[in-house]
Amino acid sequence: MAGQSSGSEELAVNESEVLKGHEGAVLAVRFNRDGNYCLSCGKDRTLRLWNPHRGIHIKTYKSHGREVRDVHVTTDNSKLVSCGGDRQVFYWDVTSGRVIRKFRGHDSEVNSVKFNEYNAVVVSAGYDRSVRAFDCRSQSTEPIQIIDTFQDSVMSVYLTKTEIIAGSVDGTVRTFDIRMGRELVDQLGHPVNCISLSNDANCVLASCLDSTLRLLDRSTGELLQEYKGHKCKSYKMDCCLTNTDAHVVSGSEDGFIYFWDLVDASIVSSFRAHSSVVTSVSYHPKDVCMLTSSVDGTIKVWRK
């Protein structure tokens, strides 16, 4: 974060493409690792692969029995994982569109899913108050690890090389050190519906259902800053940092997007992006480019 003055980054605030194809609400949109493609998922039980820079729909993945809530793709773009209302975690081959395996174990809807850095393990989080890890290399569909210390639904999960970080409606962000078998609990006092990591991995950004984003120091758990102005009371909505870590971004239940200065928490930009709740924001890993998705059924690409 050093050397980044608050106003020096141009922001992705100009609409450049609208991606249409989903029927009903789009619940998440995610850039792949290099930012050349993106994946979306929604109420229509499908996943879709796009080239967002050219506005092209490439492929649709159908196998889920209920809405799809989250999707993540491997670093080499060969496999993807998805989850949702049908309680299973689907592991897909990207090229063929075939489901390789359906991981079982959650006994309620699954909210969030991620690959680990080596694409060998999938970690999921669900309404059953648990986080579960599955081995992609094994033929087994059962979890290799279950973390069930949460008091309420787990809404969002993030992975580092050695840790699983999860945010829960019980008002906590919990960090599990996989090597040490240790758990750290940060009490935020309000239901957490999304967490995100800063690009330097020093901070956790947590979106809470009191219309406040909270930035925590990962090593100490100290509350560094709070960001307000948007509306977040009842929907699961993404938050993230821009690729330079200079600004914080979130959607809002009134269809707006907000950018805050990371350091002083001032609103740098806010604008109406969609006609309904903004469910997801994803910032390009290198360029000034952002994806947003909404209950209004659209995905939008934003540039500077």
C-alpha positions in Angstrom: 0.0 0.0 0.0 3.0 2.3 0.3 3.4 5.1 -2.2 -0.3 5.1 -3.2 -1.8 8.5 -2.7 -5.6 8.5 -2.4 -6.5 10.2 -5.7 -3.9 8.8 -8.0 -5.8 5.8 -9.2 -8.3 6.1 -12.0 -11.4 4.1 -11.2 -13.6 1.8 -13.4 -16.7 4.0 -13.4 -17.7 4.0 -17.1 -20.0 1.3 -18.4 -18.4 -0.4 -21.4 -20.4 -3.7 -21.9 -23.6 -5.3 -20.7 -23.5 -9.1 -20.6 -27.0 -10.6 -20.9 -28.1 -14.2 -20.9 -29.0 -15.2 -17.4 -32.7 -15.5 -16.7 -33.4 -13.9 -13.3 -30.9 -12.7 -10.7 -27.2 -13.0 -11.3 -25.7 -13.9 -7.9 -22.0 -13.7 -8.5 -19.5 -12.8 -11.2 -15.8 -13.5 -11.0 -12.7 -12.7 -13.1 -10.4 -15.6 -13.7 -6.8 -15.3 -12.5 -5.4 -13.3 -15.4 -8.6 -11.2 -16.0 -9.1 -12.3 -19.6 -12.4 -14.2 -18.8 -15.1 -14.2 -16.2 -17.6 -16.7 -14.8 -21.1 -15.9 -13.6 -23.8 -17.8 -11.8 -27.4 -17.2 -10.9 -31.0 -18.1 -10.0 -31.5 -19.8 -13.3 -29.3 -22.7 -12.1 -26.6 -22.1 -14.7 -23.0 -21.0 -14.8 -21.7 -18.9 -17.7 -18.3 -18.3 -19.2 -17.7 -14.9 -20.9 -15.1 -12.8 -22.6 -16.2 -9.6 -20.9 -13.8 -7.4 -22.9 -15.6 -8.3 -26.1 -19.0 -8.9 -24.6 -19.1 -12.5 -25.8 -20.8 -15.4 -24.1 -18.7 -18.5 -24.6 -20.3 -21.4 -22.7 -23.1 -22.3 -20.4 -22.8 -25.0 -17.6 -25.9 -26.8 -16.5 -26.3 -29.4 -13.9 -27.3 -27.7 -10.6 -30.8 -28.4 -9.4 -31.3 -25.0 -7.7 -29.7 -21.6 -7.8 -26.0 -21.3 -8.1 -24.5 -18.9 -5.6 -20.7 -18.9 -6.1 -18.1 -20.1 -8.7 -14.3 -20.2 -8.7 -11.9 -21.3 -11.4 -8.4 -22.9 -11.1 -5.3 -20.8 -11.9 -4.8 -22.7 -15.1 -8.5 -22.2 -16.2 -9.0 -25.9 -16.7 -11.4 -26.7 -13.8 -14.1 -24.8 -12.0 -16.1 -25.3 -8.8 -19.6 -24.1 -8.0 -22.1 -24.3 -5.2 -25.6 -23.3 -4.3 -29.1 -24.2 -3.2 -28.8 -27.9 -4.0 -26.3 -28.5 -1.1 -23.6 -29.9 -3.3 -20.3 -28.6 -4.5 -19.8 -29.3 -8.3 -16.3 -29.8 -9.7 -16.3 -29.2 -13.5 -14.1 -29.6 -16.5 -14.1 -26.2 -18.2 -13.6 -27.3 -21.8 -16.1 -30.2 -21.9 -18.6 -28.7 -19.5 -18.7 -32.1 -17.8 -19.2 -32.5 -14.0 -16.2 -34.5 -12.8 -17.4 -34.9 -9.2 -20.2 -33.7 -6.9 -18.8 -33.2 -3.4 -21.3 -34.0 -0.6 -21.5 -33.3 3.1 -23.3 -30.0 3.5 -26.8 -30.5 4.8 -28.1 -27.0 3.7 -27.4 -24.5 1.0 -23.8 -23.7 0.2 -22.9 -20.0 -0.1 -19.2 -19.8 -1.0 -16.5 -21.9 -2.6 -12.8 -21.5 -3.4 -9.9 -23.6 -4.7 -6.6 -23.5 -2.8 -3.5 -22.1 -4.4 -2.5 -25.5 -5.9 -6.0 -26.3 -7.2 -5.9 -29.6 -5.3 -8.4 -28.7 -2.5 -11.8 -27.1 -2.6 -13.2 -25.3 0.5 -16.9 -24.5 0.8 -19.0 -22.6 3.3 -22.7 -23.1 4.1 -25.9 -22.4 5.9 -25.2 -25.5 8.0 -22.7 -23.4 10.0 -19.7 -25.3 8.6 -16.7 -24.9 6.3 -15.8 -28.1 4.5 -12.6 -29.1 2.6 -12.6 -31.6 -0.3 -9.7 -33.3 -2.1 -10.0 -32.8 -5.9 -7.4 -35.6 -6.5 -9.2 -38.2 -4.5 -12.2 -40.1 -5.9 -14.0 -39.6 -2.6 -17.0 -37.1 -2.5 -16.7 -36.8 1.3 -14.9 -33.9 3.0 -11.4 -34.3 4.3 -11.9 -31.6 6.9 -14.9 -30.1 8.6 -14.8 -26.8 10.6 -18.0 -26.4 12.6 -17.2 -23.9 15.3 -19.5 -21.2 13.9 -22.7 -20.3 15.7 -24.6 -19.4 12.5 -24.5 -19.6 8.7 -21.1 -19.2 7.0 -21.4 -16.8 4.1 -18.0 -16.3 2.7 -14.7 -18.1 2.6 -11.1 -17.1 1.5 -7.9 -19.1 1.3 -4.3 -18.2 1.7 -1.3 -20.6 1.5 -1.7 -21.7 5.1 -5.1 -20.4 6.2 -8.8 -20.7 5.7 -10.6 -17.4 6.5 -14.4 -17.3 6.8 -17.1 -14.8 7.6 -20.3 -15.7 9.4 -23.7 -14.4 10.3 -22.6 -15.0 13.9 -20.7 -11.7 13.6 -17.2 -13.3 13.4 -14.4 -13.6 11.0 -12.5 -16.8 11.8 -9.0 -17.7 10.6 -7.9 -21.3 10.7 -4.2 -22.0 10.5 -4.1 -25.3 8.6 -0.6 -26.2 9.6 -0.9 -25.3 13.3 -4.5 -26.4 13.7 -5.2 -23.1 15.4 -8.3 -20.9 15.2 -8.3 -17.1 15.6 -11.7 -15.3 16.1 -12.3 -11.6 15.3 -15.7 -10.5 16.8 -17.3 -7.8 14.6 -20.6 -7.7 16.5 -22.7 -7.6 13.2 -23.5 -10.4 10.8 -20.8 -10.8 8.1 -22.1 -11.5 4.6 -18.8 -11.3 2.6 -15.1 -11.2 3.2 -12.3 -10.3 0.8 -8.5 -10.0 1.1 -6.3 -7.1 0.2 -3.9 -7.8 -2.6 -1.0 -7.6 -0.3 -2.8 -10.1 1.9 -2.3 -8.0 5.0 -5.9 -7.0 5.6 -9.3 -8.6 5.6 -12.3 -6.6 4.3 -15.6 -7.7 5.9 -19.0 -6.6 4.7 -21.5 -6.5 7.5 -25.3 -6.3 7.5 -25.3 -3.0 9.4 -24.4 -1.3 6.1 -20.7 -1.1 7.1 -17.6 -2.5 5.7 -14.8 -3.2 8.2 -11.1 -3.5 7.4 -9.1 -5.7 9.8 -5.4 -6.1 10.2 -4.8 -9.8 9.5 -2.0 -10.3 11.9 -3.5 -8.5 14.9 -7.3 -8.5 14.2 -7.2 -4.7 14.8 -10.1 -2.7 13.3 -8.3 -0.4 10.9 -11.2 1.4 9.2 -14.9 1.4 8.6 -16.7 2.4 5.3 -20.3 3.6 5.2 -22.8 5.2 2.8 -24.1 2.1 0.9 -27.1 0.0 1.9 -26.5 -3.6 3.0 -29.2 -5.0 5.4 -30.5 -8.3 4.0 -28.7 -9.4 0.8 -25.4 -11.3 0.3 -23.3 -8.7 -1.5 -19.6 -8.8 -2.5 -17.0 -6.3 -1.5 -13.4 -6.1 -2.7 -10.4 -3.8 -3.0 -9.1 -2.4 -6.3 -6.0 -4.1 -7.6 -3.7 -1.4 -6.2 -5.3 -1.7 -2.7 -6.0 2.1 -2.9 -9.8 1.9 -2.8 -12.5 -0.3 -1.3 -15.5 -1.2 -3.5 -19.0 -2.5 -2.7 -22.4 -2.8 -4.3 -25.5 -1.5 -2.6 -29.1 -2.7 -2.2 -30.3 0.4 -4.1 -28.3 -0.5 -7.2 -25.4 1.8 -6.5 -21.6 1.1 -6.6 -19.4 2.8 -4.0 -15.7 3.5 -4.0 -14.0 4.6 -0.8 -10.5 5.8 -0.2 -8.8 2.9 1.7 -7.0 5.1 4.2 -9.4 7.9 5.1 -12.7 6.1 4.2 -14.1 9.0 2.2 -16.5 8.2 -0.6 -14.5 8.8 -3.8 -17.2 7.8 -6.2 -20.8 6.5 -6.1 -23.1 5.9 -9.0 -26.2 3.9 -10.0 -25.0 0.8 -11.7 -28.1 -1.4 -11.8 -31.8 -1.2 -11.4 -31.8 -3.5 -8.5 -29.5 -5.0 -5.8 -25.8 -5.2 -6.8 -24.9 -8.8 -5.8 -21.3 -8.9 -6.9 -18.2 -6.9 -7.7 -15.0 -8.2 -9.2 -11.9 -6.1 -9.9 -9.5 -6.9 -12.7 -6.1 -8.2 -11.4 -4.1 -5.6 -13.3 -6.2 -3.2 -15.4 -8.7 -0.5 -14.4 -11.7 -2.7 -15.1 -14.5 -4.0 -12.9 -17.4 -6.4 -13.2 -20.7 -6.0 -11.4 -23.8 -8.3 -11.3 -27.3 -7.7 -10.1 -30.7 -9.1 -9.2 -31.8 -7.2 -12.4 -30.3 -10.1 -14.4 -27.4 -8.2 -16.0 -23.6 -8.2 -15.7 -21.8 -5.0 -16.5 -18.2 -4.2 -17.4 -16.8 -0.9 -16.2 -13.7 0.9 -17.3 -12.0 4.2 -16.5 
